[in-house]
Amino acid sequence: MSKKICVIGTGYVGLIASVGLSDFGNEIIGVDIDKKKIEMLNNGISPIYEPGVERYLKRNLESGRLQFSTDIDKTIQDSEVVFIAVGTPPKDNGEADLSFVESVVKSIAKNLNSYKVIVTKSTVPVGTNRWIKKKINEFAPGKEFDVVSNPEFLREGKATQDFFHPDRTVIGYESERAKEVMFEVYRALNLITVPFVWCSLETAELIKYASNAFLATKITFINQMANLAETVGADINTIAKTMGMDGRISPKFLHPGPGYGGSCFPKDTMAVVQTGDKFGVDMSLISAVIEANDRQKDRMVAKLEKIVGSFKGKTIAVLGLAFKAETDDIRDTPAFNIVEGILQKGGKIHAHDPQAMDNFEKIYPQIQYCHSEFDALKGADAMVLVTEWNEYRNLNLRKAKELMKGSIILDTRNLLDPELAEERGFTYEGVGKG
Ligand SMILES: NC(=O)c1ccc[n+]([C@@H]2O[C@H](COP(=O)([O-])OP(=O)(O)OC[C@H]3O[C@@H](n4cnc5c(N)ncnc54)[C@H](O)[C@@H]3O)[C@@H](O)[C@H]2O)c1
């Protein structure tokens, strides 16, 4: 039977959960403190760029199964299941900031007018769900509820696809009653035989961190190998491709680049190290990954400076600002390091990104934003490819050469064909190509 659900927080995760769960036939109210977001969503407009999301948004709004509201109290009272999907950003010491979660927990406790299942979708450190349970028991003694941990694994840019066809769904739970409710919430996924992992709260919480820490490690591993390949005259693309042929390794996440960014890997690796510290368990491997990734980001600036010479008085075209393609998300993007590095040393920037310029401009209003990649290249001394947008893969190098003043390319994602770039008169530098 379909469920009445509220999803608190309508950001990248909460919005996808809202449209996805309503598409599964549930009645959903998405709640946010951001009035503008709620107004846009009720008008069928997505506040974020995520391919395909508006189609699901409109379809489910029209069906009447999906609504959005800022009235958190009433929405909780009317729901049987409450999903928490608010942000858990890093504090200065790397620990996850649970203040948004805590504020939602207080609202839930205040409005616990009947049995409810409280589902944590936000990425939270081990022990948080048990802490939520304790807090609600303190604020609303004697009330009936269950707590479930249901971490999210979606990838921005492929979020709808990932929500409807996940590799697995993880549910940490303690009571059979909550298990039955979650089974109904995800009935549609059960029907298409998605593997369900039913486990303890702590196991579910740690599965999420272990997965992200592993992926961050894999990226960092190939980045360091790329740096070595570059120095000894080997080709990382052939190395990565061949490594990936080994079934034990798999070719995924073996693409060298400017260092991982985004809203998850940097903060989740820091949080896992903090959790290790808290419980006195050695997490030195993950600490090393964090440090190596920071160095990789800085290495890109150093590489650029080496081929450009001094940045002073030079114009650099930065192509790509989002932390990866198919998103407008700029949280912890490697573009920050590159832009900052150029500006600090007196360079000028022409920037382009198909989706992320508005977000980037809020942080760097002083650089010039361009309507197209070619506008950005006009008069530039060098170009740096930072995000792997498809349109940059097929960049018209003949046209680029005519528009640019200089002839330098730093391709931090190995998108272009080095031989073709050189044929067109460029000095080309990729990552891991000796
Ligand atoms: N973005 C991803 O790719 C991704 C993937 C998996 C897991 N996660 C995790 O999911 C969580 C959410 O991430 P996100 O990227 O969607 O964050 P986000 O910043 O895009 O969205 C969070 C939303 O919560 C809202 N909010 C904050 N406090 C609120 C409150 N008290 N009541 C109602 N709404 C409130 C904010 O206004 C915002 O719209 C994080 O823990 C993150 O680690 C994110």
The ligand as an SDF file (V2000), in Angstrom:
LIG
                    3D

 44 48  0  0  0  0  0  0  0  0999 V2000
   24.4320   15.6800   -3.4180 N   0  0  0  0  0  0  0  0  0  0  0  0
   24.7570   14.4040   -3.5520 C   0  0  0  0  0  0  0  0  0  0  0  0
   25.2360   13.9560   -4.5960 O   0  0  0  0  0  0  0  0  0  0  0  0
   24.5300   13.4460   -2.4060 C   0  0  0  0  0  0  0  0  0  0  0  0
   24.5750   12.0640   -2.6470 C   0  0  0  0  0  0  0  0  0  0  0  0
   24.3640   11.1920   -1.5780 C   0  0  0  0  0  0  0  0  0  0  0  0
   24.1500   11.6900   -0.3060 C   0  0  0  0  0  0  0  0  0  0  0  0
   24.1340   13.0380   -0.0930 N   0  0  0  0  0  0  0  0  0  0  0  0
   23.8600   13.5240    1.2660 C   0  0  0  0  0  0  0  0  0  0  0  0
   22.5140   13.9820    1.3210 O   0  0  0  0  0  0  0  0  0  0  0  0
   22.4060   15.1100    2.2070 C   0  0  0  0  0  0  0  0  0  0  0  0
   21.8060   16.2840    1.4630 C   0  0  0  0  0  0  0  0  0  0  0  0
   22.6860   16.6640    0.4250 O   0  0  0  0  0  0  0  0  0  0  0  0
   22.2480   17.6710   -0.7380 P   0  0  0  0  0  0  0  0  0  0  0  0
   23.3440   17.6880   -1.7200 O   0  0  0  0  0  0  0  0  0  0  0  0
   20.8720   17.3300   -1.1720 O   0  0  0  0  0  0  0  0  0  0  0  0
   22.2120   19.0440    0.0970 O   0  0  0  0  0  0  0  0  0  0  0  0
   21.5980   20.4500   -0.3550 P   0  0  0  0  0  0  0  0  0  0  0  0
   22.3810   21.4640    0.3610 O   0  0  0  0  0  0  0  0  0  0  0  0
   21.4790   20.5050   -1.8360 O   0  0  0  0  0  0  0  0  0  0  0  0
   20.1030   20.4200    0.2160 O   0  0  0  0  0  0  0  0  0  0  0  0
   19.7580   20.5120    1.5710 C   0  0  0  0  0  0  0  0  0  0  0  0
   18.4020   21.1980    1.6600 C   0  0  0  0  0  0  0  0  0  0  0  0
   17.9280   21.1390    3.0130 O   0  0  0  0  0  0  0  0  0  0  0  0
   17.2650   22.3640    3.2820 C   0  0  0  0  0  0  0  0  0  0  0  0
   17.1520   22.5150    4.7420 N   0  0  0  0  0  0  0  0  0  0  0  0
   18.1130   22.8270    5.6390 C   0  0  0  0  0  0  0  0  0  0  0  0
   17.6000   22.8620    6.8820 N   0  0  0  0  0  0  0  0  0  0  0  0
   16.2740   22.5590    6.7800 C   0  0  0  0  0  0  0  0  0  0  0  0
   15.2090   22.4160    7.6950 C   0  0  0  0  0  0  0  0  0  0  0  0
   15.3920   22.6080    8.9980 N   0  0  0  0  0  0  0  0  0  0  0  0
   13.9930   22.1160    7.2320 N   0  0  0  0  0  0  0  0  0  0  0  0
   13.7820   21.9350    5.9130 C   0  0  0  0  0  0  0  0  0  0  0  0
   14.7620   22.0320    4.9860 N   0  0  0  0  0  0  0  0  0  0  0  0
   15.9840   22.3440    5.4100 C   0  0  0  0  0  0  0  0  0  0  0  0
   18.1020   23.4010    2.5850 C   0  0  0  0  0  0  0  0  0  0  0  0
   17.3860   24.6100    2.3910 O   0  0  0  0  0  0  0  0  0  0  0  0
   18.4400   22.6760    1.2800 C   0  0  0  0  0  0  0  0  0  0  0  0
   17.4660   22.9270    0.2880 O   0  0  0  0  0  0  0  0  0  0  0  0
   23.8220   15.3570    2.7290 C   0  0  0  0  0  0  0  0  0  0  0  0
   23.9760   14.6880    3.9460 O   0  0  0  0  0  0  0  0  0  0  0  0
   24.6990   14.7140    1.6690 C   0  0  0  0  0  0  0  0  0  0  0  0
   25.9320   14.2780    2.1770 O   0  0  0  0  0  0  0  0  0  0  0  0
   24.3090   13.9300   -1.1220 C   0  0  0  0  0  0  0  0  0  0  0  0
  1  2  1  0
  2  3  2  0
  2  4  1  0
  4  5  1  0
  4 44  2  0
  5  6  2  0
  6  7  1  0
  7  8  2  0
  8  9  1  0
  8 44  1  0
  9 10  1  0
  9 42  1  0
 10 11  1  0
 11 12  1  0
 11 40  1  0
 12 13  1  0
 13 14  1  0
 14 15  2  0
 14 16  1  0
 14 17  1  0
 17 18  1  0
 18 19  2  0
 18 20  1  0
 18 21  1  0
 21 22  1  0
 22 23  1  0
 23 24  1  0
 23 38  1  0
 24 25  1  0
 25 26  1  0
 25 36  1  0
 26 27  1  0
 26 35  1  0
 27 28  2  0
 28 29  1  0
 29 30  1  0
 29 35  2  0
 30 31  1  0
 30 32  2  0
 32 33  1  0
 33 34  2  0
 34 35  1  0
 36 37  1  0
 36 38  1  0
 38 39  1  0
 40 41  1  0
 40 42  1  0
 42 43  1  0
M  CHG  2   8   1  16  -1
M  END
$$$$
